[in-house]
Amino acid sequence: MSRTIVVTGIGATSPLGADAPSTWQAMLKGTSGVRPIVAEWAEQLPTRFAGQVAQEPTEVIPRVQARRMDRASQLATVAGLEAWADAGYGLDEDNPVDPERLGVAIATGIGGLHSLLENWDTLQSRGVRRVSPFAIPMLMANAPAASVGLRLRARAGVHTAVSACASSSEAIAQAVDMIRLGRADVVVAGGTEGVVHPLPLAAFGQMHALSKRNDEPEKASRPWDVDRDGFVLGEGAAALVLETLESARARGARIYATVEGAGISNDAHDMVQPDPTGAGQASAMRRALAESGLSATDIRHVNAHATSTPQGDLAEAKSIREVLGDAADNAVVTGTKSMTGHLLGAAGAIEAVATVLALRDRTSPPTINIDTIEPDLTIDVATEPRDLGPGDLAALSNSFGFGGSNVTVAFSNANQTD
């Protein structure tokens, strides 16, 4: 069954803003959301900064509900409900969607880390009787998706993709499949991560994966700059409401973009290092183009994975050039992690939101902090906001993760011009 799938709602809570509009405006201005961590525990770490959300989720979620959620679920709920409202849907008796036809696909890379470690500390220091009875439903990986599903009364399936930093792009692909296979008519898809915590900062630090630019954290995430020294850990969540074109038109919904398709591959090379040939990444992009029915010349914009690691950025640039060929000369590439930091399991979702808004506004957000770009780079990287030009536009959003996971999602604004 072939069903055209469109984006009718977006939501985000990020280091750049409390919602999707403020996040997008900050991106267009080239604002960094990375700042020092103000906590005593950070003082002993080699990296003492991160991308921390602009608004605490507990400021908008009722206290009783928030106390029974891990931070990852809190962030997912904020972004999911924003997207739902943005699509024009209501809650409870004002929700017109048949629950049996409503699905959720909210991913995470790590899950309820805060709840796991806090309850372990409690067990050790205060004994078994002080462990929270909500510990398991707070720390389990599918808790963020379940939290959103409970609030929306979604019964067509509530799923959680867990594929490291490709997780939320895989969730979007999963949502597309749910609708195309007729298992749901409307799906809220996205991802969340709440891991600004000493353990992941220490662990990634031990891997030499993080930037150590403690004296100027706002300049630490710098994809394709010759002086990049690693990625910046971030937290946040983003979500998109996907539904059939027929459904959106029938109810007069605003359509942001069309989800043309997705490509998924695996490097099968190493647990943490990408295949240096870029073959797996290129395969994901090719599969996305094939599933979408798009050609390389249709692609005018790429939101790259671009974490700011010495090897990863160049491998991705090579893959983009290989897949698009000469058409890469007409595709504006951006690395928005330069502003948000790396949101791990939420990265693909917030970059999908940025891609959709870039198509809507015909403007690529910039990659900031490039003082000296890598020599002989064969892709066109935007260092300022760039006009994507007239006509129908198509774009790719890339996400790659540990375990060799590669996911590319293809969007277009073609149906808005019908």
Secondary structure, 3 states (H helix, E strand, C coil): CCCCEEEEEEEEEECCECCHHHHHHHHHCCCCCEEECCCHHHHHCCCCEEECCCCCHHHCCCHHHHHCCCHHHHHHHHHHHHHHHHCCCCCHHHCCCCHHHEEEEEEECCCCHHHHHHHHHHHHHHCHHHCCCCHHHHHCCCHHHHHHHHHHCCCCCEECCCCHHHHHHHHHHHHHHHHHCCCCCEEEEEEEECCCCHHHHHHHHHCCCECCCCCCHHHCCCCCECCCCCECEECEEEEEEEEEHHHHHHCCCCCCEEEEEEEEEECCCCCCCCCCCCHHHHHHHHHHHHHHCCCHHHEEEEECCCCCCCCHHHHHHHHHHHHHHHHHHHCEEECCHHHHCECHHHHHHHHHHHHHHHHHHCEECCCCCCCCECCCCCCEECCCCEECCCCCCEEEEEEEECCCEEEEEEEECHHHHC
